């Protein structure tokens, strides 16, 4: 029997991966914004 937990676990894992990717992208953009705002001053 295939357990019903497996699909949920996969979905949660994919969601966590997406969240981590989004966070890393956000931090990269924040660094870029910090650098560009420094140049404008």
The 8 nearest C-alpha neighbors of each residue, nearest first, counted from 0:
[[1, 2, 3, 5, 4, 6, 7, 8],
 [0, 2, 3, 5, 4, 6, 7, 8],
 [1, 3, 4, 5, 0, 6, 7, 8],
 [2, 4, 5, 6, 1, 7, 8, 0],
 [3, 5, 2, 7, 6, 8, 1, 9],
 [4, 6, 8, 7, 3, 2, 9, 1],
 [7, 5, 9, 8, 4, 10, 3, 2],
 [8, 6, 10, 4, 9, 5, 11, 3],
 [7, 9, 11, 5, 6, 10, 12, 4],
 [8, 10, 12, 6, 7, 11, 13, 5],
 [11, 9, 7, 13, 12, 8, 14, 6],
 [10, 12, 14, 8, 9, 13, 7, 15],
 [13, 11, 9, 15, 10, 14, 8, 16],
 [12, 14, 16, 10, 15, 11, 9, 17],
 [13, 15, 11, 17, 16, 12, 10, 18],
 [16, 14, 18, 12, 17, 13, 11, 19],
 [17, 15, 13, 19, 14, 18, 20, 12],
 [16, 18, 20, 14, 15, 19, 21, 13],
 [19, 17, 15, 21, 16, 20, 22, 14],
 [18, 20, 22, 16, 21, 17, 15, 23],
 [21, 19, 17, 23, 18, 22, 16, 24],
 [20, 22, 18, 24, 19, 23, 17, 25],
 [21, 23, 25, 19, 24, 20, 18, 26],
 [22, 24, 26, 20, 25, 21, 19, 27],
 [25, 23, 27, 21, 22, 26, 20, 28],
 [24, 26, 22, 28, 27, 23, 29, 21],
 [25, 27, 29, 23, 28, 24, 30, 22],
 [28, 26, 24, 30, 25, 29, 23, 31],
 [29, 27, 31, 25, 30, 26, 32, 24],
 [28, 30, 26, 32, 31, 27, 25, 33],
 [31, 29, 33, 27, 28, 32, 26, 34],
 [32, 30, 28, 34, 29, 33, 35, 27],
 [31, 33, 29, 35, 34, 30, 36, 28],
 [32, 34, 30, 36, 31, 35, 29, 37],
 [35, 33, 37, 31, 32, 36, 30, 38],
 [34, 36, 32, 38, 37, 33, 31, 39],
 [35, 37, 39, 33, 38, 34, 32, 40],
 [38, 36, 34, 35, 40, 39, 33, 32],
 [39, 37, 35, 36, 40, 34, 33, 32],
 [38, 40, 36, 37, 35, 34, 33, 32],
 [39, 37, 38, 36, 35, 34, 33, 32]]
